[in-house]
Amino acid sequence: MKFTQEDFLNLFNLQKNISFEDFSKKLAVLNGSDTSGTFVVRSDLDTFVARVAKKDNRGARLDEYKRKLYRIIVEEPEVALAAWFQRTVAVTEDLDFYFQMPVSTVRVGDTFAGRTLAKYGRVCKNINFDNFFNTKKLYANDFEYTFGMLKAMFEDCKLRNSLVGPAFFDHICNIEDDYNLFWADFMMGCNRASIFNPVTYRVSWKNYSQVTPSLLRAWDGMRIS
């Protein structure tokens, strides 16, 4: 059964009534080194920026940064989350479109670019949403899995520390009407399950001499299973 945008939005307890002042006080930065899996806070946002931004202008732009986050998380969270869903999970074509095996190569020079031409992966993400985006890759209590990070931000105002780094901080301050760069930044490092690409397998098999036999056997096992 297809997982819809409405299904996705219904998973969140959005903060629609919090004031900007209370929101600003609540904003916090997660502890990326924590291994408890409980989204432990490292610091409130103001203290964190004051400590790490002594040599750049993040302190001076902090109010602007907070107001853009307020827009994302409080004023129009449905718009922001819908943008994530559409770029990541939405199935907008007939299934035949996603399962059509392209004949193009995924080989670029000496590299097999396995992320290309993997249209069917969108269907895998959609119908297995819960398992895919709740996958913990690093260890059993890993907290940096995608859906957990989404919930932490939109329900508890807890930010990944990377979003407060200089580059991503600047991207957030410059958000206008397009959330694509924001979500690209957010997803960088977020854990989720891997998807096997049959196009990579086909091209690799045709170029057997340039791929190790053990790797092909592993891929063949994935194909059979």
C-alpha positions in Angstrom: 0.0 0.0 0.0 1.4 3.4 -1.0 2.5 5.7 1.8 1.1 9.1 1.2 2.1 12.6 2.1 -0.9 12.8 4.4 0.2 9.6 6.1 3.6 11.2 6.6 2.4 14.5 8.0 0.1 12.6 10.4 3.1 11.1 12.1 4.1 14.5 13.6 2.8 16.4 16.6 3.6 19.8 15.2 4.1 22.9 17.3 1.7 25.3 15.8 1.0 27.6 18.7 4.4 28.3 20.3 5.5 31.9 20.3 8.8 33.0 18.6 10.2 34.0 22.0 9.4 30.6 23.6 10.6 28.8 20.4 13.9 30.7 20.6 14.4 29.6 24.2 13.6 26.0 23.4 16.0 25.6 20.4 18.9 23.3 21.3 21.7 21.5 19.7 22.0 17.7 20.0 25.1 16.0 21.3 26.5 14.1 18.3 28.7 12.0 20.6 25.9 10.6 22.7 25.3 6.8 22.4 22.2 6.5 24.6 19.9 6.9 21.6 17.7 9.4 23.5 18.4 12.6 21.6 20.5 14.1 24.4 21.0 17.9 24.2 24.5 19.3 24.2 23.6 22.9 24.7 20.9 25.5 24.1 21.4 27.2 20.7 22.4 30.6 22.1 25.2 29.1 24.3 26.4 26.9 21.5 26.7 29.7 19.0 28.4 31.9 21.5 31.0 29.2 22.1 31.8 28.1 18.6 31.2 31.2 16.5 33.9 33.5 17.9 35.6 34.0 14.5 32.6 34.3 12.2 29.3 36.2 12.0 26.8 33.5 13.2 26.3 35.4 16.5 25.3 38.6 14.6 22.9 36.6 12.4 21.4 34.4 15.1 18.1 36.2 15.2 17.7 35.8 11.4 18.6 32.1 11.7 16.0 31.6 14.4 13.3 33.3 12.4 13.9 31.1 9.4 13.8 28.0 11.6 10.6 29.4 13.2 9.1 29.6 9.7 10.1 26.1 8.9 9.2 24.4 12.2 6.2 26.5 13.4 4.7 28.7 10.8 4.7 26.3 7.8 5.9 22.9 8.9 3.5 21.2 6.5 5.1 23.0 3.6 8.6 22.2 4.7 7.9 18.5 5.5 5.9 18.1 2.2 9.0 19.3 0.3 11.1 16.6 2.1 8.5 13.9 1.3 8.2 14.9 -2.4 12.0 14.9 -3.0 12.6 11.7 -1.0 9.6 9.4 -0.8 6.7 10.4 -3.0 5.7 7.9 -5.7 4.2 10.1 -8.5 4.4 7.8 -11.5 2.9 4.4 -12.4 4.9 1.5 -10.9 6.1 0.5 -14.5 8.1 3.7 -14.6 10.1 2.8 -11.5 10.7 -0.8 -12.3 11.8 -0.3 -15.9 15.4 -1.4 -16.2 17.4 1.2 -18.1 20.1 0.1 -20.6 22.4 3.0 -19.8 25.6 2.3 -18.0 26.3 3.5 -14.5 30.0 3.3 -15.1 31.8 6.7 -14.9 35.4 6.2 -15.7 36.7 3.6 -13.2 33.7 4.0 -10.9 30.4 2.3 -10.8 28.1 5.1 -9.8 25.5 2.9 -8.1 23.2 5.8 -7.1 22.3 6.6 -10.6 19.5 5.1 -12.6 18.0 3.5 -9.5 14.4 4.7 -9.9 12.9 1.7 -8.3 14.5 2.7 -5.0 11.8 5.3 -4.6 9.2 2.6 -4.4 11.3 0.7 -1.8 11.5 3.8 0.4 7.8 4.5 0.1 6.3 1.1 0.9 8.9 0.4 3.6 8.9 3.9 5.0 9.0 2.9 8.7 11.9 0.4 8.3 13.8 2.4 5.8 14.0 5.7 7.7 14.2 4.2 11.2 17.2 2.2 10.3 20.1 2.6 12.9 23.3 1.9 11.0 26.1 2.7 13.5 25.0 0.9 16.6 21.8 -0.2 18.4 21.3 3.1 20.1 22.3 5.3 17.2 20.1 8.4 17.2 21.1 9.9 13.9 18.5 8.0 11.9 16.4 10.0 9.6 12.9 9.8 11.1 14.2 10.3 14.6 16.0 13.4 13.6 12.9 14.8 11.8 10.8 14.2 14.9 13.4 15.7 17.2 13.5 18.9 15.1 9.8 19.4 14.4 8.5 18.3 17.8 11.2 19.2 20.2 13.3 22.0 18.5 16.4 19.9 18.7 18.9 20.5 15.9 21.7 18.3 14.5 24.9 20.2 15.2 25.8 20.2 11.5 22.8 22.5 10.8 24.5 25.1 13.1 27.8 24.9 11.3 28.9 27.9 9.2 27.8 26.6 5.8 24.5 25.2 6.8 23.8 28.1 9.1 24.2 30.4 6.1 22.0 28.2 3.9 19.2 28.4 6.5 19.5 32.2 6.8 19.2 32.5 3.0 16.1 30.3 2.6 13.4 31.9 0.5 10.7 29.6 -1.0 12.8 26.6 -1.9 13.6 24.0 0.8 15.7 21.7 -1.4 19.0 22.9 -0.2 17.8 22.8 3.4 16.8 19.1 3.1 20.0 18.2 1.2 21.9 19.7 4.2 19.7 17.9 6.7 20.0 14.5 5.0 23.8 14.6 4.8 24.8 12.1 7.4 21.3 11.0 8.4 21.2 7.2 8.6 18.8 5.2 6.5 18.8 1.7 4.9 20.7 1.0 1.7 19.0 0.0 -1.5 20.5 -2.5 -3.9 20.7 -1.2 -7.5 20.1 -3.9 -10.1 21.5 -1.6 -12.8 24.8 -1.6 -11.0 24.7 -5.4 -10.8 24.0 -5.8 -14.6 26.8 -3.4 -15.6 29.2 -5.0 -13.2 28.5 -8.5 -14.4 29.2 -7.4 -18.0 32.5 -6.0 -16.8 33.4 -9.0 -14.7 37.1 -8.6 -15.2 37.0 -5.3 -13.4 35.0 -6.3 -10.4 36.1 -8.8 -7.7 34.4 -12.2 -7.8 33.6 -11.9 -4.1 31.7 -8.6 -4.7 29.7 -10.1 -7.5 28.8 -13.1 -5.4 27.6 -10.8 -2.7 25.5 -8.9 -5.2 24.2 -12.1 -6.7 23.1 -13.2 -3.2 21.3 -9.9 -2.8 19.6 -10.4 -6.2 18.5 -13.9 -5.4 17.2 -13.0 -1.9 
